[in-house]
């Protein structure tokens, strides 16, 4: 397949991209979080091609993307008032809500579940394509399943060139980790995946929010994931990863004292000079979690092009965006964690 690349947000390119979606094709789409691999969420055959292109397990549900909250009642049953409060506060933005699906949404899209994840992405390209196509776009992250998520068009090209119809270049993603997923079908609402919207901001609107065990550990065999990223090893480079938690200075010194000769390091900016002779990727200052979120997938992905046998990674604390950044690092490590 010859993958088309759209570079400019023009009416002609939006129309061509929307035609691809309506025809059952696959389109790489930019969002504020990561790039997605999009198809018509209502077309079972098109959705199947997403799973095939990614090599993604078919019980791993997809998120459908809509242009505004008025579309919720098209695809969801019994939409609670809390969903509209969240949408008014955080949409467009990095928030996915789990709601009961209407029959129009195929079970293939939902991974066999009677619920569906819905979000409104904060990117002019993807919003324009959805409106022009007039269908919701199902879109997991646009990487080969298990690899670090793509945060620019070149990442998408690396994994999907020749496998999909087109990729729309929307520039680098400004958030850098996927959306936060909140389940509104239970009481209290349950955080299924931390992401670009911090838990604390959800609590400001919803009050009590439970945190699913999949945020801090892997689901066991036989447990069915209710949202993307819950069950399978994700975000992983080829080399095994070990994550180090605790005080930044102490964890940096611990890595320095225990670092194997052939290992690479992901660390906070303040400590990059501690590891001469090693390949080091700068995660950003330990005080700047927004920057860490933008850099974490790039750091993991770059190691696939470098000669390391393993990767030691510093991890931020769990406040604010730190919960999402730590979740991605820990999943990349298969929850191989050293507490310092």
N, C-alpha and C positions, 0 to 999 in steps of 0.2 A: 504494500500500500504506500502511495506517495502522500505523505502528510503535508497539508497546506499550513502555511504560517501567516496569520493576520497580525499586522503590527500597529495599524492606526485605527482609532475609534472613529470610523466613518459610517454613515448610513449604509453604504454599500457592503462593508465588511460585516456589520451587524446583521444585515439581511442574509448574507451568505452563511454566516454562522448559525442563524436561526433556521435556515433551510436544512442545514446538516442535522440539527436536532429533530426537526419535524420529520425528516426522512429516515430516522432511526439510526443516524450515525453517532460517532463519538467525538467529543470536542473537549480539548483542554481549556479550562476556564480559570481566569485569575480571580481570587477573592482577597480580602484583607488578611485572611489567616494563612492559607496555603493555596497552591494551585489544585484544582479539582479535575477529575475525569468525568465529564458530564454526558448524560443521555436523557432522552425523554423518559421521565419517571413513570409514565403511564403505559409505556411500550415494553412488554415483557421481553421481547427478542432483543431490543436495544439494551435493556438492563443486563441481560445475560452476557452481552458483549463486553460490558464493563468488567464483570467478574473474570471473563476470559482474558481480556487485555492485561489485567492486573495480576492474574493468578490468585484471585481472592477467594477464600472459602465462602460458599453460597449461604451459609447460615449467619454471615456477618452482615447486619442490616445496613442499608444506605440512608443517607439524609437527603430529603428533597428540598430544593431551593425555590423560594417564591419571592415576588417583588415587594409584597407588603402584607399586612395582617388581614386585609380583606379576603385573601385567598385561603385563609385557614378553614373556613366553613366549606370550601369546595372539596377538601380532601380529608378533613378530620370530623369525627363525631363528638358531640357533647363538649364543645370547646369551653373550658372553664374561664371564669372572669380573670383569674390569675394570669392566663396566657395573654390576654389583651393588655393587662397592666405591664407585663414584662415586655411585650412588643412595643408598647408606647415608650417605654424607658430605654430599651436596648436595641431595637431594630431600626434601620439596618445595623447589623453588628454581629459579633462572634458568639451568638447564643442560639443553641438548638433546643427545641422543646419536644418532648415525647408526648404524643397524644393518641387517642384511639383513631384508627384509620377508617375511612369510608371504603366501601368495596371497589370504588374506582381506582384505588391505589393497589397494584398487584402485590400478592404475597412474595413474589420474587424480589420486589424492591425492598420489602420490609424484612427479608430474611426469614419469612414464614411466620412473622409475628402479627398480632392484631393491633399493633401500635405502629406509629410512624414518627420519625424525627423530622422536624420542619425548621428551617431557618431562612432568614432574609440576609443575604450577603451584602456587605458594605463596599461594593465596587461597581463603578459605572458601567463597565463593559458587560459584566455578567447580568446585572439588572436589566440592561438594555436588551440582551439576547433573550432572557426569559420573557420579557414583555412582548418582544417581536414574535417569538415562537408561540406564545400564549399557552404554554404547558410548563409544569414544574420540571426542573432539571434535577435528576438524581446524580449526585456527585460525591464519591469518596475522594480522598487525596489522590493526586495523579501520579503516584509512584508505583513501581512494582511492589506487590504485597510484601510487607515485612520490612522494606527499606525505609530510610528516612524520608519524610514528606518533602515535596518540592516547594521551594519558596521563590522561584523565578522561572522564566520560560526555559532557560538552559537546563535546569533540573528535569523539567518535563520532557525536553528533547532527549536527554540522556536515557530516560526509561521508556518513552512512548513513541519515539520517531519510527515511522513505518508500521506502527500497530494501530493508529487511530487516524481519523479523517483530517483533523485540523487542530491547531493550538493557537489560542489568541493571547498575544503578548500584552499583559497589563502592567508590566514593570515589576519590581521586587515587592513582595508582600510586606506590609508594614507591621503586622502583628506577629506572624512567624510561627505560631502554634495553632492547632485547630480550634474549632469552636468549643465552648463549654456546653455540656449536654445535661439538661435537667428533666427528670421524669415527673410530669404533672398528673400521672394516672394513679398516684399513691399519696397517702397522707402520713407524715409530712412529705413534701416533694423531696426527691432523691437526686443527688448529684451522681451522675453515671460516669462523666469524664470531665476533669478540670480542663480549662482552656483559656482562651483569650479574654474572657470575662471572669474576673475573680469571684470566688465563692462569697466573699464579704459583700459584694454588690448585690448578689442574689438575695442574701439574707436581709439586706436593707428593704427589699420589696416584699419578700415572702415570709419573713420571720424565720422560723426553724427550718433548716434544710439538713436532711440526713445525707451522709456520705457513704456511697456504696463501697463494699469491701474490694471491688475490682479496681478502685482508685489506688489502693495501696498494696494489692497482691494480685496474682493471676487467678482467673477462674479455674476451677478443677475440670477434669474431663467429664463430659456429660452435662455441664452447666451451660445453658443457652445464653449467649450475649444479647442484651436488650438494646445495645447501642454500639456503634463502631468503636473499636479500640479496647473493648473490655476483655476479650478472651485470649486473643492470639498475641504472640511475640511481635512487637511492632517497632518501627523506627530504627531498626538495627543495622549497623554497618557489618561488613564481613568479619572483622576482627571482634573477639569477645570484649565486652565492656564490663568494668567494675566501677560502681558509683560510691563516692565517699561523702558522707554527710557529717554535719557538725560545724563547729566554729570554723570560719574560712581559713584563718591563719593556721589553726591546728591541722585541719585536713590537708592543706597545702604542704605543710612540713611532714606530715605522715606519708604523703605520696612521695615526697623527695627522698625520704629514708627507705622506702620499700619499692621504688620504681625499678622494674626489670629493664635491662639494657635495651631491649628491642620494643619497648612499649611507647605508645604515644600518650599525650596528655591533653585533656580539655580542662582549662582552669580559668579562674577569674583574672582580670587584667593585672591586678596587683601582684600576681605571683608568677607571671610568665617567665621571669628571669631565673627561676629556681631550677630549671630543667635543661641546662646546656647539653647539647648532643642529642636531644630528643625532639621529635616533631611535636609542636605545641600549637593548639588552636585556642584562641582567646575568646572566652565566653562573654566578655564584658565585665565591667566592675561589679563586685559583689553587692554594691548599693543600687545598681541599675537593672532591675528585673525586666523592664521593657526591652532593653537592649539584649539581655540574655535570651529572651523569647525569640527575638529576631535572628539570633545567631546559632541557636542550639542545633537545628537540623542541618545547617550548612557545615557546622563542625563535625557532626557525625558522618555526613555524606562525603566530606573531603577525605576522610581516612580511607575510603575505598580506593583512592588513587595514590595511596602512600604505603610505604613498606613498614608496617607495624604488625606485631604478632598479637597485641592486645592494647586496650585503651583504658586508661585511668581517668575518671571524670569527677570533678568537684560538683557538688549539688547545692543549690540554694536552700534556705529554709522554706517552710510551707506556707508562709503568709503571702497574700496577694497572688501575683502571677507565679510565685515560687512553687505553688502546688502543682500547676500545669507543667512547668519546666522540669521539676523533679519527677513527675509522673512519666514524662517522655524519656528522660534519662534512665529511670529505673526499668521501664518496659524494654528499652534498648538493651539493657543489661540482663533481662530476664529476672529482675529483682535480685541480682547479685550485689548486695549492699554491704559496705563496711561502715559502721558507725564509729566515728572518732571522738 
